[in-house]
Amino acid sequence: MSDFSRETQLLYVGDQVGGVDHSPETLPIYQTTAFTSHSLEEALDKYEALARGEAYSYIRTSNPNRSALAHMMSFLEHGEASLICSAGMGAITSTLLALLKAGDHVVYSNCCYGESLEIMTDVFAGFNVEITAVNIDNLEEVQAAIRPNTKIVYTEVVANPLMRVADIDTLAKMAHEVGALLIVDNTFTTPYAIRPLDHGADIVINSLTKFLNGHSDACAGSVTSTKEMIDKLDPIIQHCGTPGDPFTSWLVARSLKTAELRLLRQMDNAAKLAKALAQHPCVEKVYHPSIPTFSGYETAKRLFECDSRMVAMMSIVINTEDYDKRNEFTKHLKIAHYAATLGGVRTTYQQPIYSSQAHMPDAERRKIGITPAMFRISVGIENADDLIADFTSALNAIQ
Ligand SMILES: Cc1ncc(COP(=O)(O)O)c(C=O)c1O
């Protein structure tokens, strides 16, 4: 190297650092676009090893941090293999693109995350894919919608903001009767509440941006399934340019190490908060599957281990639609704050009329129970009594 000019040498100085422990306590960030070879022979050997998943070549194709996170997601979701994407939406869109062709039919839950719905209605419908939206908790309606050319049944386990609970076992049987795949978005519930693959789902998707990362500092998504399915999806994800980047994968993998501690606390807090708010005179309705009067309660009891292991999301309907009162309520909240996301360690809220259901006409929203009085809450890891006190005193202030 010393034969070369200073500017050339500088590019290689620092490549090898003496005394580095090659068994680091945590996986370092492989923030590199490529992995080099020092001869053609080595490069060709690497291509062969790459096909076996034993080497790395180019950042979009594969990266050690992405592989590490993929292993963790497969482990958590009880799948054979996983792909890590740049966002939950990258995982959803690329998966659908890989599996659908003109003439196919999709049955999907009409209360899924808004942009998942838009992908179906605005993009895939334009590719001559037939789309039928259903109330996923009405199994007769789902059965009636399924046709011989149905290729995918798509749902979330518990969907936003009405917290509708999907009976995954029955949906899987219905989909499989016509040879369709059941795809489940597990973002809200996470593998700490349910592993949809164990209930018959074929593919499980997670937005890692939410609860699994939990620190509100990364955007990523995952797809988990059989090795055969993942091998089929991988080229499309590569072509779409949606694989996750090394730093984000590292951040999420780091967060996953504490996910169980966080999520069990968050889900338990949510059940406690739901119970307390259901008793407050200013709250007309609480949407959380642990509430016995809630429509999805029986299905939830079958799907989940217990009340405190269901979901850390809920919606409440307060007893006024008046803007000033709603504003007053939010001003009195000291812990919970408005945020355009969910799943973080700090409790946040949103109003569906300004976010997920903003584009729906008011009359349509009202038909399904979404009014200006509805608040969607993402419950964090705070002390449960503090949270209950915060919401109770803010509600008392508008009584
Ligand atoms: C249930 C659900 N799925 C998927 C997504 C999309 O995730 P991302 O923002 O990581 O693309 C979201 C986003 O809020 C979501 O709530």
PDBQT file of the ligand as one rigid body, heavy atoms in Angstrom, charges set to zero:
ROOT
HETATM    1  C1  LIG A 401     -51.346  -1.844  11.514  1.00  0.00    +0.000 C 
HETATM    2  C2  LIG A 401     -50.312  -1.147  10.695  1.00  0.00    +0.000 A 
HETATM    3  N1  LIG A 401     -49.721  -1.817   9.686  1.00  0.00    +0.000 NA
HETATM    4  C3  LIG A 401     -48.789  -1.230   8.903  1.00  0.00    +0.000 A 
HETATM    5  C4  LIG A 401     -48.418   0.080   9.100  1.00  0.00    +0.000 A 
HETATM    6  C5  LIG A 401     -47.391   0.704   8.211  1.00  0.00    +0.000 C 
HETATM    7  O1  LIG A 401     -46.184   0.765   8.893  1.00  0.00    +0.000 OA
HETATM    8  P1  LIG A 401     -44.984   1.765   8.490  1.00  0.00    +0.000 P 
HETATM    9  O2  LIG A 401     -45.378   3.137   8.932  1.00  0.00    +0.000 OA
HETATM   10  O3  LIG A 401     -43.810   1.187   9.198  1.00  0.00    +0.000 OA
HETATM   11  O4  LIG A 401     -44.854   1.685   7.006  1.00  0.00    +0.000 OA
HETATM   12  C6  LIG A 401     -48.996   0.813  10.142  1.00  0.00    +0.000 A 
HETATM   13  C7  LIG A 401     -48.632   2.204  10.372  1.00  0.00    +0.000 C 
HETATM   14  O5  LIG A 401     -49.161   2.889  11.223  1.00  0.00    +0.000 OA
HETATM   15  C8  LIG A 401     -49.985   0.180  10.956  1.00  0.00    +0.000 A 
HETATM   16  O6  LIG A 401     -50.586   0.840  11.959  1.00  0.00    +0.000 OA
ENDROOT
TORSDOF 0
